[in-house]
Structure formats: structure tokens, C-alpha cells
């Protein structure tokens, strides 16, 4: 019982996070080397083509440009709001005098002591905080882009086409990272009910993401 109560958490949770991190590291390598195989590589290439197309005829497409950036911004704002609401809920649970100090289910595998349960909630809190941070930074870049993309292009201007593409690229990457960090919170949420469920969800999520992240040849 002692082994099941402690070592399953120590073994399965870091292993699941390592699988998740290893997959995304491999995905980043594929985006850098074989972008045409991933949806992110194709999406980044399309966004790089979108900026000069909009700038070329900005007088007629300024509304389209602002609306497109606004739609991306609303997605990041929604995810940031979701993350901070989850943080508030977890903060209320952590600060309560009864929810954290008692195990939710006595029959699940894994540690269910006061420290272990508090650690699970605190880990979730940190994950959702980082998701909010990445999404809020993405919103900042998108706000900057929505203004600068409609500025007149001048030879002496510091607002160049390459600069706008770089802003859009940073905003996109921050939004993607924020989403993936938020997705990592799902297996950790199941960690409350035991490390076996969390590890199983981690592996299943990586398999689903692999199917969605890559395009068929």
C-alpha cells in the first residue's frame, strides 16, 4: 500500500510530462526542418504571405485586416479569461479549510495525504497561470499589430513588412504555447483522482495531438 500510495505519483506523473514535453520538442524540430508536414508550419507560412497581401492594398483591405486580427485576439482573450477563471477557482479550493486537507476518493491509487493533494492543486494553479501569461502576451502583440498594419508604408519608416510578420509570428507562437499549456492541465486535473488516470490521459492526448498536428502526405 505504501508503494502504491507514493511511488506511482513519483513515476507516472513525471513520465507523462516527459512524454508530453518530448513530443512537443520533436514537433518543434519537425516545424523547423519539415514545415510542410505540420499544420503549424503551413499556418506560419500562410500568415507570412497574408501580411504583404494585406499591405499591398491596405486602402481597400484595412477593415479585413483589422477584423482578422480582432478575431485572433478574441480567441486569445477567451483562452486567457478561461485560464484566469480556473486559477481563481483553484485558489479558492487551495485556501479552503476542508477541500484540500481531505482526499477526494480514498480508493484511488496514489498519495492522498494533505501535502500530496495540496501539491496537485498548486501544480494545476501554476499551469493555468502560465497559460494566462502566454495568451495575454499574445493579445499584446496582436493589439500592436492591429494598429501598425494600417500605417502607411514609407521607406524611412521603422514599421516594415518584416517587422509586422515578426509580430504576427510571435503572437501566433505565444497563442499556440498557451493552448498547449492549458491542454496539459487536463491530465493534471485527472491527477486529483490518481496518477494512473493522469498518465493514461497524457498518453492518449499525445496520440490525439499527433493525429491533429501532422498533415497526411
N, C-alpha and C positions, 0 to 999 in steps of 0.2 A: 504493500500500500504506500509505503514511504517513497519507493522508486517511482510509482505511477503519479504520486502527488507532486513530485518535484522535477524529475529528470525529463519527463515528457515535454514540459514547458521549455526547459533549457535546450532540448534537442530540436523539437519540431518548429518552434516559433522562429529562432534564428535561421534554421534551414529553409523555411518557407520564404522568409525575407531575402535570403541569399539567392534563392531561385528567381524571385521577382527581380532583384537587382541585376543578376546575371543576364536574364532575358532582355532587360531594357538596355544593358550595356552592349549586348550583341545587336539589338535593334538599332542603337545609335551607330554602331560600326557599319551596318548594312545601309543606313541612310547616307552615311558619308561616302561609302565605296560603291554601292549599287542602289542608287536612289530610285531607279525605275522599278524596283521590286517592292517598294514600300509605298503606302498611301501618303506617308509624311513627306517623302522625297518628291513625289509627284505634286503634292499640295504646295510645298515650298517653291517648286519651280513655277507652278501656275501663279502663285502670288507675286513672284518676281516679274512675271510677264504682265500681271494686272496693273502694277504701278505705272510703267511707261505708257501703257494703253490709255489709262485714265488721264495722265498728264498731257498726252499728245492733243487731246481735245477736251481740256478741262472746262472750257466755257459751256459746253453742251452736256458734259457728264459730271459736273460738280455735285449735283443732287444725288446721282447714282453713287459717287464716291463717298459722300457723307453718310448716306443710308447704309452702304455696305459696311463701312467702319462702325457705324452705330449698331448694326446687327451683331457684329463680332463683339462689340463692347457689352451689349446686353447679355450675351452668353457668359462672358467672364464675370459680369456683375452678379448674375444669378448664381453661379457656382461659388463666388466669394460670399454671397449672402447665406447660401446653404451651409458653407463651412463655418461661418461665424455663429450661426444659429445652433449648429451641432456643438460648437465649443461652449456656448452658453449653457446648453442642456447638460453637457458633461461636467461643466464647472459646478452646476447646481447639485449634480449627483455626488461629485467628489466632496463638496463642502457639507453634504448632509451628514447627519449623525448616525444614520441607520442603514443606508443603502450599501455603502462601501464596506462597512465593517462586518457584514454577514454574507456568506456565499449565496449566490442565486440558486444554484442547484447542487445539492450535496452528492448526487450520484454521478456527476460528470468526472472524467479523468482530468488530472492536472491539479496544480496547487489551488486551494480555495481559502487560504489564510487572509488575514487583513491586509498584509503587505502585498500579497500577490494580486488580490482584487483591486487594490488601490493602484498598483503598477499598470494593470490593464487599462483602467480608465485614464490614467495620466498619459500613457502611450498614445491612446486614441486622441486625447486632447492636443498633444504635440503634433500629431499627423494632420489634424484638421486646421490647426493654426498655420502650419506651413502651406497647406493648400490655399488658405485665405491669403497668405502673403504673396504667393506666386500669381494668383488671379488678380489681386489688387495692383501688383506691378504691371501686369498685362494691360489692365484698364488705363493706367497712367500713360503707357506708350501709345495706346490707341487714341486717347484724348489728344495727345501731341500730334499724332498722325492726322486726325480729322481736321486739325487747323492748318497744318503745314502743307497738306496735299493740295489745297486750294489756293496756295500762294503763287503769284506769278513767277515763272522760271526766268531767271536772269543769269547772265554769265558771271557776274560778280557776287551772286547770292550764295550764301552758305548752305541753303536748302537745296541740295542737289538730288537727282533721281536716285543715286546710290545711297544717299542718306535716308531717304524715305523707304527704300527697300530694306535697309538695315533695321529701321524702326519696326516695320511690319514683321520682319523675321524674328526680332526679339520678342515682340508681343505674342506671336504665334507660338514660339517655343515656351514662353512662360505659361501660356494657357494650357498647352499640352502637358507640361510638367505638373501644373496644378491639378489637372484632371487625373493624371496617373497617381499622384499622391493621395487624392481623395479616394480613388479606387482601392488603394492599399488599405484604406480604413475599413473596408468591408470584411476581409479576413480577420483583422484585428478586433473588429466588433464581435465576430463569432468566437474570438478567443475567450470572451467572457463565459461562454458555455463549454470551454475546454480546448486544449491545443490540437486535438485530433481534428475537430471541425474546422479550426482556423487553417491548419496545414492543408487539409483536403480542398478548402475553398481557394487557397493560394495557388495550388497546382491547377485546379480547374480554371481559375481566372487567367493564368498564364496561357493555357491551351486556347481559351476563347480569344484572348488578345492576339495570339499568334495568327489565328484564323482571320481576324479582322484587320491586322496591321499590314499584311502582305497581300499583294495582288497576284492573281493567277497568271501564269505565263501565256 
